[in-house]
Amino acid sequence: MNEHPHDREIDVRGFNCPMPILKTKKALADMQSGQVLRILATDPGSTRDFQAFAKQTGHRLLGQSESGGEFTHWLQVK
């Protein structure tokens, strides 16, 4: 797994689109520029969703991984 240091973590496992993105937006709003948020998800579409989210918002997608049906995403606040 490609781990990244992170400042905060949210667990959106069990939620499907759009909830992981909505909960991520809320978490990012409380973070400072340059901080990293780690998101734990189970929605297979989350990989594509977070790629699109990063493009649309300007936050930097540092990495994504999948293990045993669980997806981890790292976003750096713009």
TAVEN-V984810 format. One record per pair of residues at least 6 apart in sequence whose C-alpha atoms are under 7 Angstrom apart, sorted by sequence separation. I is the first residue (numbers start at 0). J is the second residue. D is the distance in Angstrom with one decimal. If there is no record, write none. Layout:
I&J&D / I&J&D
This chain:
53&59&5.9 / 64&70&5.7 / 65&71&6.4 / 53&60&6.0 / 64&71&5.2 / 11&19&5.6 / 63&71&5.5 / 64&72&6.7 / 63&72&4.5 / 50&60&7.0 / 62&72&5.9 / 63&73&6.5 / 62&73&5.4 / 61&73&5.3 / 60&73&6.0 / 61&74&5.7 / 60&74&4.6 / 61&75&6.7 / 59&74&5.5 / 60&75&6.4 / 58&74&6.4 / 59&75&5.0 / 58&75&5.8 / 59&76&6.7 / 58&76&5.1 / 59&77&6.7 / 58&77&4.8 / 57&77&6.2 / 12&39&6.1 / 15&42&5.5 / 41&68&6.2 / 6&34&6.0 / 7&35&6.7 / 8&36&5.6 / 9&37&6.4 / 10&38&6.0 / 11&39&5.8 / 12&40&4.2 / 13&41&5.9 / 14&42&6.8 / 41&69&4.8 / 6&35&5.3 / 7&36&5.0 / 8&37&4.6 / 9&38&5.1 / 10&39&4.8 / 11&40&5.0 / 12&41&4.8 / 40&69&5.9 / 41&70&5.8 / 5&35&4.7 / 6&36&6.1 / 7&37&6.3 / 8&38&5.8 / 9&39&6.4 / 10&40&6.6 / 40&70&5.0 / 5&36&5.8 / 39&70&5.9 / 40&71&6.3 / 5&37&6.2 / 39&71&4.8 / 38&71&5.6 / 39&72&6.7 / 37&71&6.9 / 38&72&5.1 / 37&72&5.7 / 38&73&6.3 / 37&73&4.6 / 36&73&5.6 / 37&74&6.6 / 35&73&6.6 / 36&74&5.2 / 35&74&5.5 / 36&75&6.3 / 35&75&4.3 / 34&75&5.6 / 35&76&6.3 / 33&75&5.8 / 34&76&5.6 / 33&76&5.1 / 32&76&5.0 / 33&77&6.2 / 31&76&6.8 / 32&77&5.3 / 27&76&6.7 / 1&64&6.7 / 0&64&6.3
